[in-house]
Structure formats: C-alpha cells, structure tokens
Amino acid sequence: MMRVMSDALTLRLARDPSSIKQARDSLRALPELDGRADDARLLISELVTNAIRYGEGNIRLDVLVDDDHARMVVSDDGVGDPQMVARPGQHGGWGLRLVDSLADRWGVLGGSTQVWAELAL
C-alpha cells in the first residue's frame, strides 16, 4: 500500500528482496528530491535491505520532504538496536557505514528497529 502527498510517502513493504526495488522506485513520486535523488535511492536500498535481512515482521518506509531536508525512516516490528559493526567484512557490516557516509544525519530511535536518515536539499 502506498500513500503519496506532495511532500510525504508511506509504503508498507513485504519481507522480500523485491521490496528493495519497490522502495527505490517509489521515490519517483517525490520530485522535490532533485539533485539528491540518487543518494536517497541508495540510502533507502541499504535501510530496506537491513530491515529484510535482520528485522522481523512488517516493514514500513516513510519519507518526509520539506524545503530543506528529506527524512527517510525504515522500521520493522523487531526489537533490536541497529549499530555499525566494528569490523565489516565479506559477509556484511558495510550498510550502516554507507548510510553514515551518504546521509547528512542519521540515527536509530532508541529501543527500536527504526532507522532514519536525512539529506539536506
């Protein structure tokens, strides 16, 4: 299910790898992203991939865009504390490092598996 307003998008995603492309493609409904659209797609890809790989239950993507920022939030029903791993390797651990390098700000809502990232527009 997708709901789009001029500056917001909410998408419920299946726990399936095809949801990564669905989430990326949904950003086309937000032309306000302009020059940061590629960064936003990559951030969304990483956050949704992590939710599919490590999360539990339902996955939700929320994107809010105002004049200055785009805020992307990916959440699931899991109970965890997503963190960057100290030593990423061939089996993973690079996703949040990529988020850290692309996003202007990012974080995890304490005590949940809700990860958010912001891009300045």
Salt bridges, closest charged atoms under 4 A:
ASP25 OD2 - LYS21 NZ 2.52
ASP25 OD1 - ARG28 NH1 3.70
ASP38 OD1 - ARG41 NH2 2.36
ASP39 OD2 - ARG36 NE 2.96
ASP62 OD2 - ARG60 NE 2.69
ASP104 OD2 - ARG36 NH1 3.18
GLU118 OE2 - ARG71 NH1 2.75
GLU118 OE1 - ARG105 NE 2.91
